[in-house]
Amino acid sequence: MYNNYFILIRLFKELSASLKGTSLISVLSQEKDLFHLILGKELNSEENIVLEFSTVPNAPYLLKRKYFKPAGKTLHIFLEMNSLKD
């Protein structure tokens, strides 16, 4: 479970090096009990990191993915941040 303090600290230590200097680009979901956080420096970059969270009661998991292509038909975007250039 993710609400265990020690698991959350270990997760933070393992992911903090690869996520340093990135920003949250979008949060989206296309399946029940599953959502994706897309982190990176700019939108539509190949260097973006995708964190996939499953909240299925008996088998929750967290995966770090390099690539994720969402299906456009059943996509729900909760948050999308675009960088503004002066």
N, C-alpha and C positions, 0 to 999 in steps of 0.2 A: 504494500500500500504506500501511496505517496505522502500520507500524512505522518509518517514516521520521521522524526527529527533526524536521525542518523542517515537515512536514505536520502533525504533532501540535501543534507550537507555534502554527502558523497557525490550526488548528482551535480551540485553547484561546482565542486572542485574539478570534476571531470569536464564539464562543459564550459567553464569560465575562460579557459585559454582560447578555445576556438570561437567563442562568441564575443571576445573583446573587440571593441571598436565597431560593432554592428548596431543596427537599429531595427526596431520592429517595423516591418513593411506591411504585412497584412495578417489577419486571422480569418480562416475560412473553414467551412465544414460542408461536406457533401454526403455524409453518411451519419446515421444515428450513433451516438456515443463515440464519435471520432472527430477531432479537429486538428488543424495544422497551423502552426505559427511559422511565418516566413520571415527570416531575419537576414539582414545584409546591409550593404552600403548604398545600393541603388536598386530601383525597380527593374525587373526582368534581366538581372545579371546572372551569369552562370556560376558566380561565386556565392550565391545565396545559400543559406542553410535552412532546411525545413525540419522542424520538430513536430513529430506526429504523436499526439496524445490520444490514447484510448481510455475511455471511462467505463468500460464494461465492468459490472460489479464483481464478477468472479475472476477476471483476468485483465486488470489494467496494465498498460505498458506505455513506455515512452521510447520512440525511435528517433535517431538523428539521421536524416536523409540528405543526400546531396541534390537529388532531383525529384520534383513532384509536378506532374501536369494534371491540373484539375479538370474534371469534366464540366463543360459549360452549362449543361442542361439542369443539373440538380445542385448547383453551387449556391451557397449562401455566404456572402462576405459580411463578416461582422465589423471589421475594422480595416481600413485601407489608408495608409499614409503615403503621400507623395512628397518628394522633396521639392522645395521651391527654390528656384535659381533666380538671383537678382539680375 
